[in-house]
C-alpha cells in the first residue's frame, strides 16, 4: 500500500504544490477533487498545463476520488480538495492518510472563523468545517495541521483550535 497525503487548498493544483510539496513528500500522483472542475475539460487543461506528466495529474469528482482511493495503490498520492466539507464525503477513503494539511481556503458565506499569517495565508472555516476537522482528529486519529510551504513552521490542529476559540 502506498502513502496518501491530503491537502485542503482552494487553488487546487498550483506552483507551490508542484515545486515544493510534491518533491518534499515524494508524490507520484496528484488527484484534485472538485465536482465542478472535473466536469469542465477546458479548466482542467489549464490547471494541469504546468504539471509535469510524471505526476499523472487527475481532476475528478468526489465519487470518482472515492472509487480511486478504494482501490489498492502502491504509489504516493496527494489528494487536494477545494473545501473542507469534501473531506466529510471521503471520510472512509482518507482514514489512512499520513496527514491533512490545510492550505488557503477563501471566505465563503458560511465562514465564521478566520486564521491569517502574513501575506497570502488565510484559512476561513465554517462551524461545520471546524466540527468535521475535530471529528477527523478525535474519532479517526487524523493528523491535521496548516503549513503553506514545507520549510515553514506548521500550526497543528490543537493550536489552531485555541486561536479560533474552539
N, CA, C and O of each residue as an XYZ file, in Angstrom:
664
protein
N       0.852     -1.191      0.000
C       0.000      0.000      0.000
C       0.889      1.243      0.000
O       1.863      1.327      0.749
N       0.541      2.190     -0.840
C       1.289      3.433     -0.933
C       0.928      4.385      0.188
O       0.238      4.013      1.137
N       1.393      5.603      0.073
C       1.106      6.637      1.059
C       0.097      7.620      0.477
O       0.037      7.849     -0.731
N      -0.691      8.189      1.380
C      -1.700      9.166      0.994
C      -1.522     10.426      1.835
O      -1.489     10.368      3.064
N      -1.411     11.547      1.164
C      -1.384     12.849      1.814
C      -2.597     13.620      1.306
O      -2.984     13.486      0.145
N      -3.191     14.426      2.179
C      -4.382     15.191      1.818
C      -4.109     16.667      2.100
O      -3.521     17.019      3.123
N      -4.542     17.514      1.184
C      -4.425     18.966      1.372
C      -5.752     19.615      1.009
O      -6.380     19.267      0.010
N      -6.161     20.554      1.829
C      -7.311     21.401      1.528
C      -6.718     22.711      1.027
O      -5.989     23.388      1.751
N      -7.031     23.061     -0.209
C      -6.464     24.274     -0.799
C      -7.390     24.721     -1.923
O      -7.561     24.010     -2.912
N      -7.980     25.890     -1.770
C      -8.967     26.316     -2.765
C      -8.357     26.598     -4.131
O      -9.084     26.781     -5.107
N      -7.035     26.634     -4.210
C      -6.371     26.830     -5.502
C      -6.138     25.496     -6.211
O      -5.768     25.472     -7.385
N      -6.351     24.408     -5.514
C      -6.126     23.046     -6.005
C      -4.671     22.880     -6.466
O      -3.760     22.994     -5.647
N      -4.438     22.617     -7.733
C      -3.075     22.394     -8.215
C      -2.472     23.735     -8.631
O      -3.009     24.427     -9.496
N      -1.353     24.091     -8.009
C      -0.686     25.352     -8.328
C       0.813     25.185     -8.102
O       1.269     24.098     -7.746
N       1.563     26.229     -8.302
C       3.020     26.164     -8.269
C       3.618     25.605     -6.997
O       4.539     24.790     -7.063
N       3.117     26.022     -5.822
C       3.653     25.504     -4.560
C       3.472     23.994     -4.458
O       4.327     23.288     -3.923
N       2.375     23.522     -4.965
C       2.117     22.081     -4.908
C       3.171     21.341     -5.723
O       3.800     20.401     -5.237
N       3.353     21.770     -6.954
C       4.253     21.068     -7.870
C       5.718     21.244     -7.489
O       6.475     20.274     -7.485
N       6.126     22.469     -7.171
C       7.554     22.709     -6.952
C       8.020     22.407     -5.535
O       9.205     22.142     -5.328
N       7.127     22.438     -4.561
C       7.559     22.225     -3.178
C       6.986     20.957     -2.562
O       7.738     20.080     -2.138
N       5.668     20.853     -2.510
C       5.063     19.733     -1.793
C       5.310     18.386     -2.469
O       5.641     17.410     -1.796
N       5.155     18.323     -3.761
C       5.349     17.038     -4.449
C       6.770     16.524     -4.272
O       6.981     15.331     -4.054
N       7.727     17.409     -4.364
C       9.122     16.994     -4.213
C       9.426     16.603     -2.774
O      10.089     15.594     -2.535
N       8.956     17.378     -1.825
C       9.217     17.097     -0.412
C       8.593     15.780      0.037
O       9.211     15.010      0.771
N       7.370     15.529     -0.407
C       6.650     14.326      0.035
C       6.887     13.110     -0.849
O       6.415     12.017     -0.537
N       7.608     13.287     -1.940
C       7.829     12.165     -2.853
C       6.555     11.751     -3.578
O       6.320     10.566     -3.817
N       5.746     12.729     -3.921
C       4.454     12.464     -4.567
C       4.669     11.883     -5.961
O       5.519     12.338     -6.727
N       3.873     10.869     -6.258
C       3.925     10.248     -7.578
C       2.668     10.516     -8.397
O       2.667     10.378     -9.620
N       1.593     10.903     -7.701
C       0.367     11.252     -8.421
C      -0.411     12.306     -7.649
O      -0.538     12.241     -6.426
N      -0.931     13.281     -8.396
C      -1.770     14.340     -7.828
C      -3.205     14.084     -8.258
O      -3.489     13.901     -9.442
N      -4.099     14.072     -7.288
C      -5.525     13.920     -7.580
C      -6.258     15.107     -6.971
O      -6.369     15.217     -5.750
N      -6.753     15.986     -7.820
C      -7.555     17.125     -7.374
C      -9.020     16.694     -7.413
O      -9.481     16.104     -8.390
N      -9.736     16.997     -6.342
C     -11.129     16.559     -6.220
C     -12.033     17.776     -6.185
O     -12.022     18.558     -5.235
N     -12.817     17.915     -7.247
C     -13.749     19.037     -7.329
C     -14.764     18.711     -8.418
O     -14.409     18.606     -9.592
N     -16.015     18.553     -8.033
C     -17.057     18.157     -8.988
C     -17.183     19.136    -10.151
O     -17.311     18.720    -11.302
N     -17.147     20.428     -9.858
C     -17.325     21.427    -10.912
C     -16.164     21.385    -11.913
O     -16.387     21.341    -13.123
N     -14.958     21.399    -11.418
C     -13.778     21.387    -12.280
C     -13.664     20.075    -13.060
O     -13.231     20.067    -14.212
N     -14.052     18.978    -12.432
C     -13.977     17.673    -13.090
C     -14.887     17.599    -14.311
O     -14.682     16.772    -15.199
N     -15.883     18.460    -14.349
C     -16.820     18.465    -15.477
C     -16.552     19.604    -16.453
O     -17.419     19.946    -17.257
N     -15.352     20.196    -16.389
C     -15.005     21.293    -17.283
C     -13.635     21.008    -17.908
O     -12.607     21.385    -17.346
N     -13.618     20.347    -19.065
C     -12.350     19.961    -19.698
C     -11.405     21.137    -19.973
O     -10.188     20.981    -19.876
N     -11.941     22.292    -20.308
C     -11.082     23.434    -20.602
C     -10.336     23.887    -19.345
O      -9.126     24.112    -19.389
N     -11.052     24.021    -18.224
C     -10.397     24.419    -16.983
C      -9.427     23.345    -16.488
O      -8.385     23.664    -15.915
N      -9.766     22.088    -16.707
C      -8.843     21.005    -16.349
C      -7.537     21.143    -17.115
O      -6.455     20.994    -16.547
N      -7.643     21.423    -18.381
C      -6.467     21.579    -19.224
C      -5.595     22.731    -18.739
O      -4.371     22.612    -18.689
N      -6.223     23.836    -18.386
C      -5.491     24.997    -17.889
C      -4.807     24.663    -16.565
O      -3.643     25.009    -16.361
N      -5.530     23.989    -15.664
C      -4.980     23.686    -14.346
C      -3.808     22.708    -14.416
O      -2.877     22.808    -13.617
N      -3.838     21.792    -15.333
C      -2.784     20.769    -15.404
C      -1.683     21.103    -16.401
O      -0.712     20.356    -16.526
N      -1.826     22.210    -17.106
C      -0.873     22.582    -18.155
C       0.575     22.610    -17.671
O       1.463     22.136    -18.379
N       0.830     23.149    -16.495
C       2.192     23.286    -16.000
C       2.653     22.152    -15.097
O       3.714     22.239    -14.479
N       1.861     21.091    -15.018
C       2.201     19.976    -14.137
C       2.988     18.929    -14.929
O       2.504     18.438    -15.949
N       4.191     18.584    -14.473
C       4.954     17.552    -15.174
C       4.151     16.259    -15.291
O       3.465     15.851    -14.353
N       4.246     15.631    -16.445
C       3.456     14.429    -16.738
C       3.718     13.296    -15.755
O       2.834     12.473    -15.517
N       4.919     13.239    -15.181
C       5.218     12.121    -14.278
C       4.397     12.156    -12.986
O       4.386     11.179    -12.237
N       3.706     13.280    -12.717
C       2.801     13.328    -11.571
C       1.416     12.787    -11.930
O       0.551     12.669    -11.062
N       1.206     12.460    -13.207
C      -0.055     11.880    -13.653
C      -1.258     12.577    -13.009
O      -2.063     11.923    -12.346
N      -1.390     13.899    -13.196
C      -2.458     14.624    -12.508
C      -3.846     14.215    -13.008
O      -4.072     14.015    -14.201
N      -4.750     14.102    -12.057
C      -6.151     13.811    -12.369
C      -7.014     14.839    -11.646
O      -6.722     15.231    -10.517
N      -8.067     15.261    -12.306
C      -9.068     16.110    -11.676
C     -10.372     15.347    -11.772
O     -10.888     15.103    -12.863
N     -10.902     14.970    -10.611
C     -12.026     14.035    -10.577
C     -13.142     14.535     -9.665
O     -12.961     15.442     -8.853
N     -14.292     13.909     -9.832
C     -15.420     14.185     -8.946
C     -15.176     13.499     -7.603
O     -14.282     12.663     -7.475
N     -15.968     13.857     -6.619
C     -15.866     13.219     -5.309
C     -16.095     11.717     -5.449
O     -15.358     10.919     -4.868
N     -17.099     11.334     -6.206
C     -17.388      9.894     -6.365
C     -16.238      9.162     -7.048
O     -15.893      8.048     -6.654
N     -15.647      9.773     -8.061
C     -14.507      9.146     -8.727
C     -13.312      9.042     -7.785
O     -12.590      8.045     -7.802
N     -13.103     10.065     -6.967
C     -11.997     10.030     -5.995
C     -12.214      8.907     -4.993
O     -11.279      8.185     -4.647
N     -13.424      8.765     -4.538
C     -13.721      7.677     -3.592
C     -13.405      6.325     -4.217
O     -12.804      5.461     -3.578
N     -13.811      6.149     -5.461
C     -13.537      4.877     -6.152
C     -12.032      4.656     -6.331
O     -11.542      3.548     -6.119
N     -11.304      5.696     -6.716
C      -9.848      5.578     -6.883
C      -9.156      5.204     -5.575
O      -8.253      4.367     -5.559
N      -9.583      5.826     -4.487
C      -8.934      5.589     -3.201
C      -9.343      4.262     -2.557
O      -8.679      3.792     -1.633
N     -10.419      3.662     -3.033
C     -10.817      2.349     -2.529
C     -10.007      1.232     -3.181
O      -9.971      0.107     -2.682
N      -9.363      1.551     -4.290
C      -8.512      0.571     -4.969
C      -7.154      0.509     -4.292
O      -6.739      1.451     -3.616
N      -6.466     -0.613     -4.480
C      -5.089     -0.730     -3.993
C      -4.203      0.210     -4.802
O      -4.327      0.285     -6.024
N      -3.328      0.913     -4.136
C      -2.357      1.746     -4.831
C      -1.012      1.586     -4.125
O      -0.936      1.504     -2.899
N       0.031      1.545     -4.927
C       1.375      1.358     -4.394
C       2.198      2.637     -4.453
O       3.325      2.668     -3.959
N       1.660      3.672     -5.040
C       2.416      4.918     -5.180
C       2.032      5.902     -4.077
O       1.161      5.621     -3.254
N       2.685      7.040     -4.074
C       2.427      8.085     -3.086
C       1.528      9.135     -3.722
O       1.885      9.766     -4.716
N       0.350      9.304     -3.122
C      -0.682     10.181     -3.683
C      -0.824     11.467     -2.872
O      -0.693     11.474     -1.648
N      -1.092     12.538     -3.583
C      -1.505     13.782     -2.954
C      -2.917     14.068     -3.447
O      -3.136     14.304     -4.635
N      -3.865     14.044     -2.524
C      -5.256     14.370     -2.842
C      -5.503     15.788     -2.357
O      -5.284     16.106     -1.188
N      -5.959     16.633     -3.266
C      -6.229     18.032     -2.935
C      -7.715     18.297     -3.129
O      -8.282     17.994     -4.179
N      -8.333     18.864     -2.108
C      -9.746     19.237     -2.196
C      -9.866     20.741     -2.018
O      -9.047     21.361     -1.339
N     -10.873     21.317     -2.622
C     -11.085     22.765     -2.544
C     -11.712     23.169     -1.205
O     -11.405     24.235     -0.672
N     -12.585     22.323     -0.668
C     -13.343     22.652      0.537
C     -13.206     21.569      1.598
O     -13.128     20.384      1.278
N     -13.176     21.979      2.859
C     -13.120     21.010      3.965
C     -14.288     20.031      3.904
O     -14.124     18.843      4.183
N     -15.458     20.527      3.543
C     -16.638     19.654      3.553
C     -16.461     18.443      2.647
O     -17.097     17.413      2.870
N     -15.617     18.546      1.638
C     -15.355     17.419      0.753
C     -14.733     16.265      1.532
O     -14.967     15.100      1.209
N     -13.946     16.581      2.551
C     -13.337     15.536      3.371
C     -14.400     14.668      4.047
O     -14.210     13.465      4.220
N     -15.501     15.277      4.420
C     -16.588     14.522      5.036
C     -17.180     13.495      4.086
O     -17.602     12.420      4.513
N     -17.213     13.821      2.803
C     -17.735     12.891      1.795
C     -16.753     11.767      1.490
O     -17.126     10.754      0.899
N     -15.502     11.945      1.894
C     -14.456     10.957      1.601
C     -13.837     10.409      2.886
O     -12.715      9.904      2.876
N     -14.558     10.509      3.961
C     -14.010     10.175      5.285
C     -13.413      8.770      5.344
O     -12.297      8.595      5.834
N     -14.128      7.786      4.861
C     -13.609      6.415      4.905
C     -12.356      6.258      4.057
O     -11.437      5.526      4.424
N     -12.324      6.944      2.926
C     -11.209      6.789      1.986
C      -9.940      7.511      2.436
O      -8.853      7.190      1.956
N     -10.054      8.473      3.343
C      -8.859      9.217      3.776
C      -8.395      8.817      5.177
O      -7.496      9.449      5.732
N      -8.994      7.783      5.751
C      -8.619      7.378      7.116
C      -7.155      6.997      7.238
O      -6.572      7.146      8.312
N      -6.553      6.515      6.175
C      -5.151      6.101      6.232
C      -4.187      7.196      5.789
O      -3.002      6.931      5.590
N      -4.674      8.406      5.633
C      -3.803      9.497      5.185
C      -2.716      9.768      6.218
O      -2.951      9.699      7.425
N      -1.538     10.073      5.726
C      -0.423     10.438      6.603
C      -0.777     11.700      7.381
O      -0.461     11.813      8.566
N      -1.434     12.651      6.712
C      -1.864     13.880      7.358
C      -2.827     14.631      6.455
O      -2.997     14.311      5.279
N      -3.449     15.643      7.049
C      -4.327     16.562      6.325
C      -3.769     17.961      6.560
O      -3.748     18.451      7.689
N      -3.323     18.591      5.492
C      -2.695     19.908      5.556
C      -3.688     20.951      5.043
O      -4.150     20.872      3.904
N      -4.008     21.920      5.884
C      -4.931     22.981      5.491
C      -4.154     24.116      4.839
O      -3.410     24.835      5.506
N      -4.333     24.269      3.546
C      -3.740     25.380      2.816
C      -4.720     26.538      2.800
O      -5.574     26.642      3.681
N      -4.607     27.392      1.829
C      -5.517     28.523      1.732
C      -6.951     28.055      1.518
O      -7.211     27.123      0.758
N      -7.859     28.713      2.195
C      -9.279     28.492      1.932
C      -9.971     29.844      2.026
O      -9.951     30.512      3.060
N     -10.574     30.215      0.928
C     -11.215     31.527      0.827
C     -12.480     31.608      1.665
O     -13.073     30.601      2.051
N     -12.861     32.833      1.924
C     -14.080     33.085      2.674
C     -15.289     32.714      1.828
O     -15.388     33.071      0.654
N     -16.190     31.996      2.449
C     -17.467     31.645      1.825
C     -18.573     32.150      2.755
O     -18.285     32.504      3.898
N     -19.815     32.193      2.304
C     -20.877     32.742      3.163
C     -20.983     32.079      4.539
O     -21.364     32.733      5.510
N     -20.649     30.783      4.632
C     -20.766     30.059      5.898
C     -19.584     30.276      6.834
O     -19.616     29.811      7.973
N     -18.547     30.966      6.385
C     -17.335     31.147      7.188
C     -17.627     31.950      8.457
O     -18.243     33.015      8.414
N     -17.166     31.406      9.587
C     -17.299     32.115     10.858
C     -15.951     32.239     11.574
O     -15.827     33.008     12.527
N     -14.953     31.497     11.127
C     -13.623     31.527     11.726
C     -12.597     31.945     10.682
O     -12.726     31.619      9.502
N     -11.574     32.672     11.132
C     -10.510     33.094     10.228
C      -9.170     33.005     10.928
O      -9.023     33.445     12.068
N      -8.194     32.432     10.242
C      -6.800     32.450     10.661
C      -6.021     33.130      9.552
O      -6.285     32.895      8.373
N      -5.075     33.960      9.913
C      -4.246     34.630      8.910
C      -2.824     34.727      9.436
O      -2.593     34.985     10.618
N      -1.883     34.516      8.534
C      -0.465     34.640      8.866
C       0.223     35.318      7.695
O       0.280     34.750      6.605
N       0.734     36.490      7.892
C       1.487     37.154      6.841
C       0.658     37.396      5.594
O      -0.568     37.488      5.636
N       1.371     37.496      4.489
C       0.727     37.784      3.215
C       0.319     36.478      2.532
O       1.136     35.570      2.387
N      -0.909     36.388      2.125
C      -1.347     35.266      1.309
C      -1.655     33.978      2.039
O      -1.790     32.938      1.394
N      -1.770     33.999      3.349
C      -2.083     32.784      4.102
C      -3.350     33.032      4.891
O      -3.324     33.666      5.945
N      -4.449     32.533      4.379
C      -5.745     32.710      5.012
C      -6.475     31.379      5.049
O      -6.504     30.630      4.073
N      -7.054     31.116      6.185
C      -7.916     29.947      6.312
C      -9.228     30.414      6.907
O      -9.273     30.925      8.027
N     -10.282     30.234      6.153
C     -11.627     30.524      6.634
C     -12.329     29.187      6.820
O     -12.265     28.312      5.956
N     -12.997     29.041      7.951
C     -13.719     27.805      8.247
C     -15.135     28.118      8.692
O     -15.386     29.116      9.367
N     -16.044     27.260      8.308
C     -17.411     27.344      8.819
C     -17.464     26.548     10.125
O     -16.520     25.835     10.465
N     -18.547     26.673     10.831
C     -18.736     25.866     12.040
C     -18.696     24.382     11.673
O     -18.087     23.577     12.378
N     -19.344     24.032     10.576
C     -19.357     22.629     10.133
C     -17.944     22.138      9.782
O     -17.597     20.992     10.066
N     -17.131     23.009      9.163
C     -15.738     22.641      8.851
C     -14.974     22.330     10.129
O     -14.294     21.308     10.223
N     -15.089     23.217     11.112
C     -14.372     23.032     12.378
C     -14.811     21.746     13.067
O     -13.984     21.006     13.600
N     -16.110     21.484     13.055
C     -16.619     20.256     13.668
C     -16.114     19.023     12.926
O     -15.757     18.027     13.556
N     -16.079     19.078     11.600
C     -15.586     17.952     10.812
C     -14.109     17.699     11.094
O     -13.710     16.556     11.318
N     -13.299     18.747     11.086
C     -11.867     18.574     11.350
C     -11.643     17.999     12.740
O     -10.785     17.138     12.932
N     -12.413     18.477     13.702
C     -12.306     17.949     15.056
C     -12.679     16.464     15.089
O     -12.024     15.673     15.768
N     -13.706     16.095     14.372
C     -14.140     14.697     14.276
C     -13.054     13.830     13.633
O     -12.772     12.728     14.103
N     -12.453     14.334     12.563
C     -11.393     13.582     11.895
C     -10.218     13.342     12.838
O      -9.604     12.276     12.808
N      -9.905     14.324     13.669
C      -8.799     14.184     14.616
C      -9.190     13.262     15.771
O      -8.477     12.308     16.082
N     -10.322     13.554     16.399
C     -10.695     12.835     17.616
C     -11.200     11.421     17.370
O     -10.884     10.523     18.151
N     -11.969     11.192     16.321
C     -12.529      9.862     16.085
C     -11.706      9.025     15.111
O     -11.600      7.809     15.269
N     -11.119      9.679     14.098
C     -10.389      8.924     13.075
C      -8.882      8.936     13.304
O      -8.147      8.228     12.615
N      -8.418      9.727     14.258
C      -6.990      9.787     14.548
C      -6.167     10.529     13.505
O      -4.958     10.321     13.405
N      -6.810     11.391     12.729
C      -6.110     12.134     11.681
C      -5.159     13.171     12.291
O      -5.415     13.721     13.363
N      -4.082     13.414     11.596
C      -3.158     14.489     11.941
C      -3.505     15.668     11.042
O      -3.325     15.606      9.826
N      -4.001     16.735     11.643
C      -4.420     17.920     10.898
C      -3.532     19.084     11.308
O      -3.295     19.307     12.495
N      -3.048     19.816     10.326
C      -2.230     20.994     10.577
C      -2.331     21.920      9.386
O      -2.936     21.584      8.368
N      -1.731     23.094      9.525
C      -1.615     24.010      8.401
C      -0.149     24.360      8.226
O       0.547     24.714      9.178
N       0.297     24.254      6.991
C       1.666     24.605      6.640
C       1.657     24.986      5.166
O       1.355     24.158      4.307
N       1.985     26.224      4.880
C       1.952     26.686      3.494
C       3.061     26.074      2.656
O       2.820     25.580      1.555
N       4.278     26.111      3.185
C       5.435     25.577      2.471
C       6.159     24.609      3.398
O       6.140     24.792      4.615
N       6.796     23.585      2.842
C       7.442     22.573      3.679
C       8.470     23.119      4.669
O       8.629     22.557      5.753
N       9.162     24.186      4.328
C      10.199     24.710      5.200
C       9.656     25.618      6.309
O      10.400     26.011      7.207
N       8.379     25.946      6.249
C       7.774     26.814      7.254
C       7.308     25.995      8.459
O       7.060     24.793      8.362
N       7.198     26.673      9.578
C       6.702     26.038     10.786
C       5.223     25.691     10.589
O       4.453     26.480     10.041
N       4.850     24.511     11.041
C       3.440     24.138     10.908
C       2.660     24.561     12.142
O       3.213     24.716     13.230
N       1.378     24.740     11.945
C       0.447     25.070     13.019
C      -0.480     23.871     13.164
O      -1.273     23.582     12.268
N      -0.381     23.169     14.295
C      -1.175     21.951     14.457
C      -2.625     22.271     14.849
O      -2.938     23.390     15.255
N      -3.483     21.286     14.722
C      -4.913     21.480     14.961
C      -5.209     21.954     16.387
O      -6.023     22.863     16.548
N      -4.593     21.388     17.426
C      -4.889     21.915     18.766
C      -4.565     23.403     18.907
O      -5.317     24.140     19.545
N      -3.466     23.844     18.324
C      -3.127     25.270     18.386
C      -4.080     26.099     17.531
O      -4.439     27.218     17.897
N      -4.484     25.548     16.395
C      -5.471     26.247     15.559
C      -6.772     26.420     16.327
O      -7.380     27.490     16.299
N      -7.192     25.376     17.005
C      -8.441     25.443     17.783
C      -8.358     26.545     18.845
O      -9.322     27.280     19.058
N      -7.225     26.652     19.497
C      -7.063     27.708     20.519
C      -7.211     29.077     19.883
O      -7.914     29.942     20.405
N      -6.540     29.270     18.742
C      -6.618     30.571     18.060
C      -8.030     30.888     17.576
O      -8.440     32.048     17.532
N      -8.759     29.848     17.218
C     -10.123     30.028     16.727
C     -11.136     30.151     17.870
O     -12.288     30.520     17.642
N     -10.708     29.845     19.085
C     -11.621     29.909     20.224
C     -12.550     28.714     20.304
O     -13.672     28.830     20.797
N     -12.091     27.566     19.823
C     -12.923     26.342     19.856
C     -12.665     25.535     21.117
O     -13.273     24.482     21.310
